């Protein structure tokens, strides 16, 4: 990087840098030589010189009838920076008080319909933390994304080595392939089940700094909030729900066979395979 560019980074304007460097190289000099050496037009050179004099980078004297211009020592640049640094330190508290950072809005993206719900789940697979926390009313999920998509999502997530903490809503459970507890470790899932009296009609997926919330098929909408603070609060809520939920072996499903077999749906869900070609 040239000295001229270095001086510009230190706060000088382009023409100021040219004139100061020319004055340094020439030593005590007159306006004609300074114009020729710097390449700055004489009509603007006097204004530039005045700016440099204000910054204590050029001094002016008279020799006979001619004005002589002398570049100040480069150490003056360092003094100027220290003065600016002190000024910044003086005004910094006031600047911080004006900073409206508390009102930064989170990014919220809305989705509609089955394709929108599927897009939300697919986006969660891109999490860098390799951990997804989900609240799953499985009847609702099978209804809004399709059983085939749901199963393939579980398989793709496991393939990408993404761990999942999954809370099943016991009052809203569907029979599907991966409800079998023997599949939990194979698909990298830690699974718990809520108390039977808890009614919860939304699916929630927490990943990275994002929280996705999905409604039922009738309402047909979902949204993703990207916000570190909001995600932290939802993780606190999630942990509370996790702590009152129980693992499979502690649940009593009213005498039902816990190793629920998958009942294949003969009707293919429209669009369920589109993302998994």
N, C-alpha and C positions, 0 to 999 in steps of 0.2 A: 504494500500500500504506500502511495506517495505521501510526502510530507504535507502536501496541500490537503489531501483527504484526511490525514491525521488531524490537522488543525481544524478542519470542518467538523470532525467528530468532537473536538474539544469546544466547539461553540462558535467558531468564526464563520462568517459568511464566505462564499467562494472568492469574491473579489478582495475581501479583507485578508484572506489567507495569501492570495497572490501578491498583494502589496507588501505585507509584512515580510514574506520570504524574500522579495526583491530588495527591500530595505536592509535586511540582514546581510545579504550577499554583497550589496554595493557599499555598505558602510555609510558614513555621512554623504548625502547626495542631494541633488536638486530635483525639481519637479520634472524636468525634461528626461533625465536619466531614469527616474522612477517610472515614468509613463512607458518608456521604451522597454525597460526590463520586465515590468509586471504585465504588460499587454492590456492594461486598463486605460480606457479613454480619459484624456485629461479633463474633459467636461465633468466626469464623475469622480475623478481621483481625489479632488479636494474633500468631497463628502466622505469618501472612504477613509482618508487620513484623519478627519475629525472623529470618526467612529473609533479608529485605533488609538487616538490620543485619549479619548474617554476611557479606554480600557488599559491605559498606561503601557501601550505597546509601541508607540511612536512618540518621539519628542521633536520639537521644532526650535530651530535657532536661526540667527541671521548672521551671514558672513558677507561683509560689504553691503551691497544692495540686494543680495539674493538670499532667499530662504533656503535653509538646509534642513533636511529631514533625517533623523537618526532612529534606527530600530532599537527598542528597549531590549534588555537582556531577556532571553527565553524564560528565565526563572519567574518573570512577571506573569507568565501564563499559569504557572503553578499557584501563585498568590491569588490570581483571579478565580481559579477553581476553588480555593479554600474559602474565599469570600462568598462565592455562590453556595458552597456547601453549608456555610454558617447560616446564610439566609434561608436555605431550605429547611434546616433544622429549626429555625425560628418559626416558620409558618406551617410546618408539618402538622402540629396538633390541630390547627384550625382547618387545614385541608381534610384531615381525617374526620373531623366533626361534620363536614359537608358531604362526605361520601355516603351515598344512599344505597349502600350494598345490601342492607337488610330487605330491600324491596325487589331484589332480583327474582324474576318469575321462573318457576320450574317449567320445563318443556312438557307439554301434555299432548299426546297424539291419540285421536279417536279412531275406532275401527267399527265396521258394521258387518253383520252377516257371517255366514260360515267361513268364507275366505278370510275375513278380517280376524276372526278368532284363531284360525289356523296360523295366520301371519304372526300373531302375538306369540304363540307357542314356538314357532320357528325362530323368531328373533331371540328368544331366551336361550337358544342353543349357542349363541355367539358370546355368552358371558365369559369374561376372562378369569373370574374367580373360581370357576369349576365347581360351583355350588348353587343349587336352586332350591328355594324353600317354597312349598306350594300348599295351598288349602284346596282340597279336592272334593266337592260334592260330585261323586263320579257319575251319577245319573245325569246331572246337568252337563258335565263335560262330554259324555258320550253323545248327548243330545245335540250339543252345539258344534262339535268338531267331527263327530262320527267315530264309531268304535275302531274301525280300521286305522284311521289317522292316529287315534289315541295310542293304539298298540305300537304303531311304527314310530311315534314320537318317543315312547319309552325306550325302544330299541336303539334309535339313533342317538339319544342322549347318553345311553350306556356306552355305545360305540365311541363316543367322544370323551369318555372317561369323566363325565360330569356327575358328581354326587348329587343326590336329592334327599331332602328331608320332606316327607309327605304326610300331611294330616288329612285322613279321610273323614268326611262328615258322615257319621254312622247313620243318621236319619235320611241320608240321600245317597245310598250306595247302589251301584249297579253291578251285575255279574259280568265280569270281563276277564280276559286272559290273565292279566297281571295282578289280579286280586289274590291269587294263590301265594301264601306266605313263603313258599319255597322259592318263589321268583324274586323276592325282595333283595337278597344279597347279590344274586346274579345280575340284577339290573341296577345295582349301586343305590338302592333306596333304603333309607331308614323310615319306617312307617309307624304311625300311631293313629288311633281312632278316637274320635270325640265322644263324650258322654251322649247317650242316646237321646236325651231330652234337648240337646242343643240343635236348633234349627238355623241353617246357614245356606242361603240361596245364591251365593256368588262364588265364582272361582277366583283365587288370588295366586299370583305367581310373583315371587320376589327374587331378583337376580341383579348382581352388580349394584348400581345406584338407581335401579328401576323397579317400579311396582306396577304390575298389570292386574286389572280388575275386570272381570267379565260377567255380564248379566245372563239371564236365561234366554232360551231360543225365542220366546215370545217378544221380549224387549229388543233382543238382537244387537246390543252394542257392547263395546268394551273400550277401555282406554289404558294407556301406559303413561305413568308419571315418572319423569327423570328428575330426581331430586335427592341429594345425599341426606338432607334432614328428614324428608318425608319417608325415605326408605328406612332410615334408622328407627323412626317411630313405628313403622309397620313391622320391623323385625322384633321390636320390644313386644308388640301385640302378639306376633307370631309365637314368640317364646312362651308367653303366658298361656296361650292356647295349647302349645306343645306340652307344657308341664301338667295340664289337667287332663290330657289325653293319655290313652293307654296303648301298649303294644298288643299285637294280635293275641298272644297267649293269655293275656289277662282279661280279654273281652268275653262276654257271654252273649252270643247272638241268638238267644231264645231257642236253643236246641238246633239251630241250623248247622249244616255241615260247613265248618270253617274253610275246608279245602274246596272252595267253590269252583266247579268246572266252568269253563267258558262255553256259553251258548252262542254259537255262531249265527250271526244275522245273515239270512239268505239274501237280503236285499243290499246291494252295494250302495254305500253312501256316495251321493253325487259329489264328484270332485275330490274324494278322500285321498286318491292316489296321486293326484297331480303333482304334489311336491316331492314325491319319492321315486321318481323315474330313475 
